[in-house]
Amino acid sequence: MTATATAPTPTPDIPARRWGRGPYTRRQLLVRIALAIAILFIVFMWIYAFVFASDAAVARIDDVAWTKRAEEICLRRNDLLDANSAHIRETGDGSPQSVGVGVKQATDIIETALDDVLSVQPPSLEDQKLVGEWERLYRIYIQDRRATEVKLAKGEKAELNETTLDGSPISAAIGDFTKPNYMDACSVPTGS
């Protein structure tokens, strides 16, 4: 007599094995559900970001004429800063006091240009609010430069220590206004 092998039949209270594994435990099931929800959330977040979210810059002002005027003033300012730097390199002796004179002259140029830009305000209240915040940040940057001037005038070797805002130098926040408004020349000058 030969024995014939028959496949075991599953009992109704024990689910059939899937791919060689037993049924999921409660913990495995909860983890899989949590992962599925997290993946769906991330997918929906990216769909929202690329399809529904506004792509307008937060610090963008509507008055294009004002930004063009500011850019022209800042281009002239940057030319003056370049000339000032060249003059200090040619005539200065490299001492902290000599460098301090150059920093003071450059800061005066920056402050005068800022005053010129702000002598005309954009017409809308929202634009004026954004420009006011940009001015506030720039005035802090100018104060930082003035503090460096004082140290250099005393003969101390000093570098510009910018105020930080949310962990970044204040010049980055100033750039967050100038870039979307096409006023790159009005960003914080480097090397002056």
CORZI-V794554 format. One line per field, one symbol per residue. ss: DSSP state (h for helix, s for strand, l for the rest). phi: phi as a letter, one per 20 degrees, with the letter a starting at -180 (. if undefined). A space follows every 10 residues. Layout:
ss=???
phi=???
//
This chain:
ss=llllllllll lllllllsll sllllhhhhh hhhhhhhhhh hhhhhhhhhh hhllllllll lllhhhhhhh hhhhhhhhhh hhhhhhhhhh hllllhhhhh hhhhhhhhhh hhhhhhhhll llllhhhhhh hhhhhhhhhh hhhhhhhhhh hhhlllllll lllssllssh hhhhhhhhll lllhhhllll ll
phi=.dedecffef efedfffdln defffgffff ffffffffff fffffffffe ddffdfffee deefffffff ffffffgfff ffffffffff dfenfgffff ffffffffff fffffffefd dffeffffff fffffgffff ffffffffgf fffenefbdf dffdclndff ffffffefff elcgfefffd md
//
